[in-house]
């Protein structure tokens, strides 16, 4: 603050000094305003470069199950376009209060986690959830819908073996197996958990026409009355009547009838 003693003889000097003081004060204020504007712009810019917690949250967290091989999958958050993020996975059975950490996927950089061994009760519903960590920031948890392995797993095609016997064809079918063994150490077939219907289709290559050769529960099918010196191709699929669902078709098995 500038103060002056009032002396008549020094009035002109007093006026000049007062104007100088006001000019200096104005310059100081301008400097402060400029600094404040710079800091505000810097903070806004810094905030814009940091993703929000919502933009880190992994979307599309869901189970994908095939033959009871249950994999949890997700996608990166909308703010994550490169590397550097890690993910944490937890799971629980429906009705349980506490979530359990999946040790192998605690801090993983992958976008999937194998929870097959954590979801062994095929008739019970489960949940999984994922959290993202990036540059010291953490997202909220992103949870799956309820997942019941028996209802939702997809079956692979049956294994098909063909044996030619004169002008007939013996087709051997085998359902997919579970990804783990039973208590006696043996592989477990899907037939232990579902009523399966096998569909076998045969194509006469000379006509290019496919027809259904068999539909039923037997795993050994004999196709008779084939034409000599003709080629045939066989494919098969599995149908689950209770679920109204079918598997993809198997690879073709082709033979030439002598």
C-alpha positions as CSV (number, residue, x, y, z in Angstrom):
1,X,0.0,0.0,0.0
2,X,1.2,3.5,-0.9
3,X,0.7,6.3,1.7
4,X,1.8,10.0,1.5
5,X,2.0,12.8,4.0
6,X,0.2,15.9,2.7
7,X,2.6,18.9,2.3
8,X,1.4,21.7,0.1
9,X,4.8,22.4,-1.3
10,X,5.2,18.8,-2.4
11,X,1.8,18.4,-4.0
12,X,3.2,18.0,-7.5
13,X,5.7,15.4,-6.3
14,X,3.0,13.6,-4.4
15,X,0.9,13.3,-7.6
16,X,3.7,11.8,-9.6
17,X,4.6,9.2,-7.0
18,X,1.0,8.2,-6.5
19,X,0.6,7.6,-10.3
20,X,3.7,5.5,-10.3
21,X,2.4,3.4,-7.3
22,X,-0.9,2.8,-9.1
23,X,0.9,1.7,-12.2
24,X,3.1,-0.8,-10.3
25,X,0.0,-2.2,-8.5
26,X,-1.8,-2.7,-11.8
27,X,1.2,-4.5,-13.3
28,X,1.4,-6.9,-10.3
29,X,-2.3,-7.7,-10.6
30,X,-1.9,-8.5,-14.3
31,X,1.0,-10.8,-13.5
32,X,-1.2,-12.6,-10.9
33,X,-4.1,-13.0,-13.3
34,X,-1.8,-14.3,-16.0
35,X,-0.3,-16.9,-13.6
36,X,-3.8,-17.9,-12.4
37,X,-4.9,-18.4,-16.0
38,X,-1.9,-20.5,-16.8
39,X,-2.4,-22.8,-13.8
40,X,-6.1,-23.2,-14.6
41,X,-5.3,-24.2,-18.2
42,X,-2.6,-26.6,-17.0
43,X,-4.9,-28.3,-14.5
44,X,-7.7,-28.7,-17.0
45,X,-5.2,-30.1,-19.5
46,X,-3.8,-32.6,-17.0
47,X,-7.3,-33.7,-16.0
48,X,-8.3,-34.3,-19.7
49,X,-5.3,-36.6,-20.2
50,X,-6.3,-38.8,-17.2
51,X,-9.1,-41.3,-17.9
52,X,-12.0,-41.4,-15.6
53,X,-12.8,-44.4,-13.5
54,X,-15.8,-45.1,-15.8
55,X,-13.7,-45.1,-18.9
56,X,-11.3,-47.7,-17.4
57,X,-14.1,-50.1,-16.5
58,X,-13.9,-53.2,-18.7
59,X,-17.0,-53.8,-20.8
60,X,-18.6,-57.0,-22.1
61,X,-17.5,-59.1,-19.1
62,X,-19.0,-62.5,-19.8
63,X,-18.5,-66.3,-19.7
64,X,-17.8,-68.2,-22.8
65,X,-18.2,-71.9,-22.3
66,X,-17.6,-74.9,-24.7
67,X,-17.7,-78.5,-23.4
68,X,-17.7,-77.1,-19.8
69,X,-14.4,-75.3,-20.5
70,X,-15.5,-72.0,-18.9
71,X,-13.5,-68.9,-19.9
72,X,-14.2,-65.4,-18.5
73,X,-13.6,-62.8,-21.2
74,X,-13.7,-59.0,-21.3
75,X,-12.6,-56.0,-23.4
76,X,-10.4,-53.0,-22.4
77,X,-12.1,-49.8,-21.1
78,X,-12.9,-47.1,-23.6
79,X,-9.9,-45.0,-22.5
80,X,-7.4,-47.8,-23.0
81,X,-6.0,-47.9,-26.5
82,X,-2.5,-49.4,-25.8
83,X,-0.7,-51.5,-23.3
84,X,0.0,-50.8,-19.7
85,X,-3.2,-51.9,-18.1
86,X,-3.6,-54.9,-15.8
87,X,-6.7,-56.7,-14.7
88,X,-7.9,-58.4,-11.5
89,X,-10.4,-61.3,-11.5
90,X,-12.8,-62.5,-8.8
91,X,-15.6,-65.1,-8.8
92,X,-18.2,-66.6,-6.6
93,X,-21.1,-69.0,-6.6
94,X,-24.6,-67.5,-6.5
95,X,-25.7,-67.0,-2.9
96,X,-22.2,-66.6,-1.5
97,X,-21.4,-63.3,0.1
98,X,-17.6,-63.2,-0.3
99,X,-15.8,-62.9,-3.6
100,X,-12.7,-65.1,-4.2
101,X,-9.6,-64.0,-6.0
102,X,-8.4,-65.9,-9.0
103,X,-4.7,-66.1,-8.2
104,X,-3.6,-66.9,-11.8
105,X,-5.5,-63.8,-13.1
106,X,-4.7,-61.4,-10.3
107,X,-2.8,-58.6,-12.1
108,X,-3.0,-60.3,-15.6
109,X,-2.5,-58.4,-18.8
110,X,-4.7,-60.8,-20.8
111,X,-8.3,-60.2,-21.7
112,X,-9.5,-63.7,-20.5
113,X,-9.3,-65.9,-17.5
114,X,-9.8,-69.7,-17.3
115,X,-12.3,-70.3,-14.5
116,X,-13.0,-74.0,-15.4
117,X,-11.7,-75.4,-12.1
118,X,-13.6,-72.7,-10.1
119,X,-17.0,-73.6,-11.7
120,X,-17.0,-77.4,-11.4
121,X,-20.6,-77.6,-10.1
122,X,-22.3,-77.7,-13.5
123,X,-25.8,-77.1,-12.2
124,X,-24.9,-74.1,-9.9
125,X,-24.9,-70.5,-11.1
126,X,-21.8,-68.4,-10.8
127,X,-20.6,-64.8,-11.2
128,X,-17.3,-63.4,-12.3
129,X,-16.0,-59.8,-12.2
130,X,-13.1,-57.8,-13.4
131,X,-11.3,-54.6,-12.4
132,X,-8.8,-52.6,-14.3
133,X,-5.7,-50.8,-13.0
134,X,-3.9,-48.3,-15.2
135,X,-1.3,-45.6,-14.3
136,X,-2.2,-45.7,-10.6
137,X,-6.0,-45.5,-11.2
138,X,-8.5,-48.3,-10.6
139,X,-11.9,-48.9,-12.2
140,X,-15.0,-50.1,-10.5
141,X,-15.7,-53.8,-10.8
142,X,-17.5,-55.0,-13.9
143,X,-19.6,-58.2,-13.3
144,X,-21.0,-60.9,-15.5
145,X,-24.6,-61.9,-15.8
146,X,-25.4,-65.1,-13.9
147,X,-23.7,-68.1,-15.5
148,X,-24.8,-71.7,-15.1
149,X,-22.5,-74.1,-17.0
150,X,-25.1,-76.8,-17.7
151,X,-27.5,-74.3,-19.3
152,X,-25.0,-72.3,-21.3
153,X,-22.1,-74.4,-22.4
154,X,-21.9,-75.1,-26.1
155,X,-21.0,-78.6,-27.4
156,X,-18.5,-79.3,-30.1
157,X,-19.4,-81.7,-33.0
158,X,-19.2,-85.4,-32.4
159,X,-16.0,-87.3,-33.3
160,X,-16.8,-89.3,-36.4
161,X,-15.0,-92.4,-37.7
162,X,-16.0,-94.2,-40.9
163,X,-15.3,-97.8,-41.8
164,X,-16.1,-99.1,-45.3
165,X,-17.6,-102.6,-45.4
166,X,-18.3,-103.7,-49.1
167,X,-21.1,-101.4,-50.2
168,X,-22.0,-100.2,-46.8
169,X,-20.5,-97.7,-44.4
170,X,-20.1,-98.0,-40.7
171,X,-20.2,-94.7,-38.9
172,X,-18.9,-94.5,-35.3
173,X,-19.9,-91.5,-33.2
174,X,-18.4,-90.2,-30.0
175,X,-19.6,-87.2,-28.0
176,X,-17.2,-84.5,-26.7
177,X,-15.6,-85.0,-23.3
178,X,-15.3,-82.8,-20.3
179,X,-12.0,-80.9,-19.8
180,X,-11.3,-82.8,-16.6
181,X,-11.5,-86.4,-15.4
182,X,-13.9,-87.9,-12.9
183,X,-12.9,-89.3,-9.5
184,X,-11.6,-92.5,-11.0
185,X,-9.4,-90.7,-13.4
186,X,-11.4,-91.4,-16.5
187,X,-12.6,-89.0,-19.1
188,X,-16.3,-88.1,-18.8
189,X,-18.6,-87.9,-21.8
190,X,-21.2,-85.3,-22.3
191,X,-23.7,-88.2,-22.5
192,X,-23.5,-88.3,-18.7
193,X,-25.1,-84.9,-18.5
194,X,-27.4,-84.6,-21.5
195,X,-29.8,-86.7,-23.6
196,X,-28.0,-86.4,-26.9
197,X,-29.4,-87.1,-30.3
198,X,-27.0,-87.8,-33.2
199,X,-27.8,-86.7,-36.7
200,X,-25.8,-88.2,-39.6
201,X,-25.9,-86.8,-43.1
202,X,-24.6,-88.4,-46.2
203,X,-23.9,-86.8,-49.7
204,X,-23.6,-88.8,-52.9
205,X,-20.9,-86.8,-54.6
206,X,-22.1,-87.8,-58.1
207,X,-25.5,-86.3,-57.4
208,X,-24.4,-83.5,-55.1
209,X,-27.4,-84.2,-52.9
210,X,-27.4,-84.5,-49.1
211,X,-29.8,-86.6,-47.2
212,X,-30.3,-87.6,-43.6
213,X,-28.9,-91.1,-43.0
214,X,-29.7,-91.4,-39.3
215,X,-31.2,-89.5,-36.3
216,X,-31.2,-91.2,-32.9
217,X,-29.2,-92.0,-29.8
218,X,-27.1,-94.8,-31.1
219,X,-23.4,-94.2,-31.5
220,X,-22.9,-96.8,-34.2
221,X,-24.7,-96.3,-37.4
222,X,-24.6,-98.5,-40.5
223,X,-25.5,-97.0,-43.9
224,X,-26.3,-99.7,-46.5
225,X,-27.2,-99.8,-50.1
226,X,-24.5,-97.5,-51.4
227,X,-23.7,-97.5,-55.1
228,X,-20.5,-99.1,-56.3
229,X,-17.8,-96.9,-57.9
230,X,-19.4,-93.8,-56.2
231,X,-18.0,-91.4,-53.7
232,X,-19.8,-90.4,-50.5
233,X,-19.1,-87.9,-47.7
234,X,-20.5,-88.1,-44.2
235,X,-21.0,-85.4,-41.6
236,X,-22.7,-85.4,-38.2
237,X,-24.0,-83.1,-35.5
238,X,-25.4,-83.3,-32.0
239,X,-28.9,-82.1,-31.0
240,X,-29.9,-81.4,-27.4
241,X,-33.7,-81.8,-27.3
242,X,-34.1,-80.3,-23.8
243,X,-32.3,-77.1,-24.8
244,X,-33.4,-77.0,-28.4
245,X,-29.8,-76.5,-29.4
246,X,-27.4,-78.2,-31.8
247,X,-23.7,-78.4,-32.2
248,X,-21.7,-77.3,-35.3
249,X,-21.3,-80.0,-37.9
250,X,-18.2,-82.3,-37.8
251,X,-15.6,-82.4,-40.6
252,X,-16.5,-84.4,-43.6
253,X,-15.4,-88.0,-43.8
254,X,-15.3,-89.1,-47.4
255,X,-15.0,-92.6,-49.0
256,X,-15.0,-94.2,-52.4
257,X,-17.0,-97.4,-52.8
258,X,-15.1,-99.8,-55.1
